[in-house]
């Protein structure tokens, strides 16, 4: 049975008792195992904190120290522990951290059973098992370190003596290639969010960057070759213009695109379009919560000088199409503009004869 490992930092014995009782009842009712680790002060929390937890419930005020809970949160941040954190407090709190949710004691949805449900929903995604200290990424990194990098370390030392920063980047690429190998044989269909990197970790313009036009609000995808977009040491690029492709809305291709009741014929049309079989010059981009989606239209090409591009579009790019999907887009884009055709041959005479 899967075990949800949960940290609670709380000094009120009545609240702790309520939490224990809730966990016991929760386990019996839902047949889910929860390992509850209790801490009553900052020192206790510091002594047990690591990346093995699937979540943490933290009260901001411990004893007379109103900043105690914040100290624990800062410890989680500074140590880069990848743990979803729920703050359970009697006073309103604002936080800009995406992994921290604030609940006011006594409010609807703020009971311990509600929090357990929320933690279990996160646990079911596999996020903490992948990213946590005992997750598959950590295990694979250890294998790569022991079986691939250390046995070849003398060669990497030679590279490092010549250029340390370049060698570090090369090691990162080499390690990521080993991680990606885990998915080489994965035939599962992807979820729409996997198509994009949102927000991108890198602010630079790349092939597949999605940018929004300031005036119209339309989306465009950067199609300039990667080699053209490389930034030189002086800050310039290998090109003086950025090539972009417009994203058509679904209603541009199908006026009935947003209808809720579709006939089987129209569903078939959508299936062909989503499979990129509608036309050679359209490529589907799925809708997500952060992107309205649409169809890249390879016939709607534009180029802008870099200065004009930065004035006309919101930069840095808000969304980046993932590399594995960019490759397919570039291949179809290149194929569309590389087609030449040939004169028709009178094949009927061969058939008739």
C-alpha positions as CSV (number, residue, x, y, z in Angstrom):
1,X,0.0,0.0,0.0
2,X,1.2,3.5,-0.8
3,X,2.1,5.6,2.2
4,X,1.6,9.4,2.4
5,X,4.4,10.8,4.5
6,X,3.1,14.0,6.1
7,X,4.9,16.6,8.4
8,X,2.8,18.7,10.8
9,X,4.4,21.6,12.7
10,X,2.0,22.6,15.5
11,X,2.4,23.3,19.2
12,X,-1.3,23.2,20.2
13,X,-2.0,19.8,21.7
14,X,-5.7,20.0,21.0
15,X,-5.0,20.6,17.3
16,X,-2.5,17.8,17.2
17,X,-4.9,15.5,18.8
18,X,-7.6,16.4,16.3
19,X,-5.1,15.8,13.5
20,X,-4.2,12.3,14.9
21,X,-7.8,11.3,15.2
22,X,-8.6,12.6,11.7
23,X,-5.6,10.6,10.2
24,X,-6.8,7.4,12.0
25,X,-10.3,7.8,10.8
26,X,-9.1,8.8,7.3
27,X,-7.0,5.6,7.1
28,X,-9.9,3.4,8.1
29,X,-12.5,5.0,5.9
30,X,-10.5,5.4,2.8
31,X,-8.0,2.6,3.1
32,X,-5.1,5.0,2.7
33,X,-2.0,4.9,4.9
34,X,-0.6,8.2,6.3
35,X,2.6,8.5,8.2
36,X,2.3,11.5,10.4
37,X,5.5,13.1,11.8
38,X,4.8,15.7,14.5
39,X,7.0,18.6,15.5
40,X,6.1,21.2,18.1
41,X,8.9,23.7,17.6
42,X,11.4,25.0,15.0
43,X,14.3,22.9,16.3
44,X,12.3,19.6,16.0
45,X,11.2,20.6,12.5
46,X,14.7,21.3,11.4
47,X,15.9,18.0,12.7
48,X,13.5,15.9,10.6
49,X,13.1,18.0,7.5
50,X,14.2,16.4,4.2
51,X,12.9,15.7,0.8
52,X,11.2,12.5,1.8
53,X,7.9,14.1,2.8
54,X,4.8,14.3,0.5
55,X,3.5,17.4,2.3
56,X,3.7,19.6,5.3
57,X,1.1,21.4,7.4
58,X,2.6,24.4,9.3
59,X,1.2,26.7,11.9
60,X,2.9,30.1,11.6
61,X,2.8,30.8,15.3
62,X,4.5,28.4,17.7
63,X,4.4,29.5,21.4
64,X,5.0,33.2,21.5
65,X,7.0,33.2,18.3
66,X,4.9,34.5,15.5
67,X,7.7,34.0,13.0
68,X,8.4,30.3,13.9
69,X,6.4,28.9,11.0
70,X,8.1,31.2,8.6
71,X,11.4,29.9,9.7
72,X,10.4,26.4,8.8
73,X,9.1,27.5,5.4
74,X,12.4,29.4,4.8
75,X,14.3,26.2,5.7
76,X,12.3,24.3,3.1
77,X,13.0,27.0,0.5
78,X,16.7,27.4,1.3
79,X,17.2,23.6,1.3
80,X,15.3,23.3,-1.9
81,X,13.1,20.6,-0.5
82,X,10.4,19.9,-3.0
83,X,7.4,19.6,-0.6
84,X,3.9,21.0,-1.0
85,X,3.2,23.2,2.0
86,X,-0.2,24.1,3.6
87,X,-0.2,26.9,6.1
88,X,-3.0,26.4,8.7
89,X,-3.4,29.6,10.7
90,X,-5.9,31.7,12.5
91,X,-4.9,34.9,10.8
92,X,-4.9,35.8,7.0
93,X,-1.6,35.4,5.2
94,X,-0.5,36.3,1.7
95,X,2.1,34.2,-0.1
96,X,3.6,34.4,-3.6
97,X,4.9,30.8,-3.5
98,X,3.0,28.5,-5.9
99,X,3.6,25.4,-3.7
100,X,2.3,27.1,-0.5
101,X,-1.5,27.2,0.1
102,X,-3.0,29.1,3.1
103,X,-6.0,27.9,5.0
104,X,-7.7,29.7,7.9
105,X,-8.7,27.5,10.8
106,X,-12.4,26.9,10.9
107,X,-13.1,27.9,7.3
108,X,-14.9,25.5,5.0
109,X,-12.4,23.2,3.3
110,X,-9.7,23.9,5.9
111,X,-10.4,20.8,8.1
112,X,-7.7,18.1,8.4
113,X,-9.7,15.7,6.4
114,X,-10.0,18.3,3.6
115,X,-6.2,18.9,3.7
116,X,-5.5,15.1,3.6
117,X,-7.7,14.8,0.5
118,X,-5.7,17.6,-1.1
119,X,-2.4,16.1,-0.3
120,X,-3.6,12.7,-1.5
121,X,-4.7,14.2,-4.8
122,X,-1.2,15.7,-5.3
123,X,0.3,12.3,-4.2
124,X,-1.7,10.5,-6.9
125,X,-0.1,12.6,-9.6
126,X,3.2,11.1,-8.7
127,X,4.8,14.5,-8.3
128,X,6.4,13.9,-4.9
129,X,7.5,10.4,-5.9
130,X,9.2,11.8,-9.0
131,X,10.7,15.0,-7.5
132,X,11.1,14.0,-3.9
133,X,14.4,12.7,-2.4
134,X,13.3,9.1,-2.8
135,X,11.9,9.6,-6.2
136,X,12.8,8.2,-9.6
137,X,14.8,11.2,-10.6
138,X,17.0,11.0,-7.5
139,X,17.4,7.3,-8.0
140,X,18.3,7.7,-11.7
141,X,20.7,10.5,-10.9
142,X,22.5,8.3,-8.4
143,X,22.8,5.5,-11.1
144,X,24.1,8.0,-13.7
145,X,26.6,9.3,-11.2
146,X,27.9,5.9,-10.1
147,X,27.7,4.0,-13.4
148,X,28.3,6.6,-16.1
149,X,30.0,9.7,-14.9
150,X,32.4,8.5,-12.2
151,X,33.9,5.7,-14.4
152,X,34.6,8.3,-17.1
153,X,35.7,11.1,-14.7
154,X,39.3,11.2,-16.0
155,X,38.1,12.3,-19.4
156,X,35.7,14.9,-17.9
157,X,38.6,16.2,-15.8
158,X,40.6,16.8,-19.0
159,X,37.6,18.7,-20.5
160,X,37.2,20.7,-17.2
161,X,40.9,21.8,-17.3
162,X,40.4,23.2,-20.8
163,X,37.0,24.9,-20.1
164,X,35.2,24.5,-16.8
165,X,31.9,26.3,-17.6
166,X,31.5,24.5,-21.0
167,X,32.3,21.1,-19.3
168,X,29.6,21.8,-16.7
169,X,27.0,22.4,-19.3
170,X,28.1,19.3,-21.2
171,X,27.8,17.2,-18.1
172,X,24.3,18.6,-17.6
173,X,23.3,17.7,-21.1
174,X,24.8,14.3,-20.8
175,X,22.9,13.6,-17.5
176,X,19.6,14.9,-19.0
177,X,20.1,12.5,-21.9
178,X,20.3,9.6,-19.5
179,X,17.1,10.8,-17.8
180,X,15.3,11.1,-21.1
181,X,16.2,7.6,-22.0
182,X,13.7,6.5,-19.3
183,X,10.9,7.6,-21.6
184,X,12.3,6.3,-24.9
185,X,10.0,3.2,-24.9
186,X,7.0,5.0,-23.4
187,X,4.1,4.7,-25.9
188,X,1.5,6.5,-23.7
189,X,-0.3,9.5,-25.1
190,X,0.8,12.8,-23.8
191,X,-1.3,15.3,-21.8
192,X,-1.7,18.8,-23.4
193,X,0.5,20.4,-20.7
194,X,3.4,18.3,-21.8
195,X,3.5,20.2,-25.1
196,X,4.7,23.4,-23.4
197,X,7.2,24.7,-20.9
198,X,5.3,27.2,-18.9
199,X,6.7,29.5,-17.7
200,X,10.0,28.8,-19.5
201,X,13.1,28.6,-17.2
202,X,15.1,30.5,-19.8
203,X,13.9,34.0,-20.9
204,X,15.7,33.8,-24.3
205,X,13.9,33.6,-27.7
206,X,14.1,30.1,-29.1
207,X,12.6,28.1,-31.9
208,X,9.1,27.2,-30.7
209,X,8.8,30.2,-28.4
210,X,5.2,31.4,-28.2
211,X,4.8,35.2,-28.1
212,X,1.7,37.4,-27.9
213,X,1.3,40.5,-30.1
214,X,0.7,43.5,-27.9
215,X,-1.9,45.2,-30.1
216,X,-4.0,42.4,-31.3
217,X,-3.5,39.7,-28.6
218,X,-2.8,37.1,-31.3
219,X,-0.3,34.4,-30.6
220,X,2.7,33.6,-32.9
221,X,5.4,30.9,-32.8
222,X,9.0,31.6,-33.5
223,X,10.2,29.5,-36.4
224,X,13.7,30.9,-36.9
225,X,16.3,28.2,-37.0
226,X,18.1,27.6,-33.7
227,X,21.4,28.4,-35.2
228,X,20.1,31.9,-36.2
229,X,19.0,32.6,-32.7
230,X,22.3,31.9,-30.9
231,X,23.5,34.9,-28.9
232,X,27.1,35.8,-29.6
233,X,29.5,37.1,-27.0
234,X,28.8,40.7,-28.0
235,X,25.0,40.1,-27.4
236,X,24.1,40.0,-31.1
237,X,22.5,37.1,-32.9
238,X,23.3,35.2,-36.1
239,X,20.3,36.8,-37.7
240,X,18.9,40.3,-38.0
241,X,15.2,39.2,-38.3
242,X,12.9,36.9,-36.4
243,X,10.7,34.5,-38.4
244,X,7.3,33.8,-36.9
245,X,4.1,31.9,-37.8
246,X,0.6,33.0,-36.7
247,X,-1.6,30.7,-34.6
248,X,-5.1,30.5,-36.0
249,X,-7.9,30.1,-33.5
250,X,-10.0,26.9,-33.8
251,X,-13.0,29.0,-34.9
252,X,-10.9,30.3,-37.8
253,X,-10.8,26.8,-39.3
254,X,-14.1,25.6,-38.0
255,X,-16.8,28.2,-37.2
256,X,-18.5,25.6,-35.0
257,X,-15.3,24.8,-33.1
258,X,-16.7,25.9,-29.7
259,X,-20.0,24.2,-30.1
260,X,-20.8,21.7,-27.3
261,X,-22.9,19.3,-29.3
262,X,-21.0,18.0,-32.3
263,X,-22.2,15.6,-34.9
264,X,-20.1,12.5,-35.6
265,X,-19.0,14.1,-38.9
266,X,-17.7,17.2,-37.2
267,X,-16.0,15.1,-34.5
268,X,-14.3,13.2,-37.3
269,X,-13.1,16.5,-38.8
270,X,-11.7,17.6,-35.5
271,X,-9.9,14.2,-35.1
272,X,-8.2,14.7,-38.4
273,X,-7.3,18.2,-37.6
274,X,-5.9,17.3,-34.1
275,X,-3.9,14.5,-35.8
276,X,-2.5,17.1,-38.2
277,X,-4.2,15.5,-41.2
278,X,-6.5,18.4,-42.1
279,X,-3.8,20.1,-44.3
280,X,-0.1,20.2,-44.8
281,X,0.2,23.8,-43.6
282,X,-1.7,23.5,-40.3
283,X,-0.3,22.1,-37.0
284,X,-2.4,21.7,-33.9
285,X,-1.4,23.2,-30.6
286,X,-3.7,21.9,-27.7
287,X,-5.5,24.2,-25.3
288,X,-4.5,24.3,-21.7
289,X,-5.4,26.5,-18.7
290,X,-2.6,29.0,-19.6
291,X,-2.8,28.9,-23.4
292,X,-5.9,29.0,-25.6
293,X,-4.5,26.7,-28.3
294,X,-5.1,26.8,-32.0
295,X,-3.4,25.8,-35.2
296,X,-0.1,27.0,-36.5
297,X,-0.7,28.3,-40.0
298,X,2.6,27.9,-42.0
299,X,1.2,30.1,-44.8
300,X,1.0,33.1,-42.4
301,X,4.6,33.9,-42.2
302,X,6.1,37.2,-41.0
303,X,9.6,38.5,-40.3
304,X,10.6,41.3,-38.0
305,X,13.8,43.1,-37.2
306,X,14.9,42.2,-33.7
307,X,14.2,45.7,-32.4
308,X,10.7,45.8,-34.0
309,X,10.0,42.3,-32.7
310,X,10.7,43.3,-29.1
311,X,8.5,46.4,-29.5
312,X,5.6,44.5,-31.2
313,X,5.5,41.4,-29.0
314,X,5.5,40.7,-25.2
315,X,9.0,39.5,-24.3
316,X,10.5,37.4,-22.8
317,X,8.3,34.6,-24.3
318,X,5.5,33.5,-22.0
319,X,5.4,29.9,-23.3
320,X,8.0,27.6,-24.9
321,X,6.9,24.6,-27.0
322,X,8.8,21.5,-25.7
323,X,11.7,20.3,-27.7
324,X,10.2,17.0,-28.7
325,X,7.2,18.7,-30.2
326,X,9.3,21.5,-31.8
327,X,11.2,18.9,-33.8
328,X,7.9,17.6,-35.4
329,X,6.7,21.2,-36.1
330,X,10.0,22.1,-37.7
331,X,10.0,18.9,-39.8
332,X,6.4,19.6,-41.0
333,X,7.2,23.3,-41.7
334,X,10.3,22.4,-43.7
335,X,8.5,19.6,-45.6
336,X,5.7,22.0,-46.5
337,X,8.1,24.6,-48.0
338,X,10.4,22.0,-49.5
339,X,7.7,20.3,-51.6
340,X,8.4,20.6,-55.4
341,X,6.0,18.2,-57.1
342,X,6.6,16.8,-60.6
343,X,4.7,16.9,-63.9
344,X,1.9,14.3,-64.2
345,X,2.8,11.2,-66.1
346,X,0.2,9.7,-68.5
347,X,-0.1,6.5,-66.4
348,X,-3.4,5.5,-68.0
349,X,-1.7,4.3,-71.1
350,X,0.4,1.8,-69.0
351,X,-2.8,0.6,-67.3
352,X,-4.8,0.3,-70.5
353,X,-2.0,-1.5,-72.3
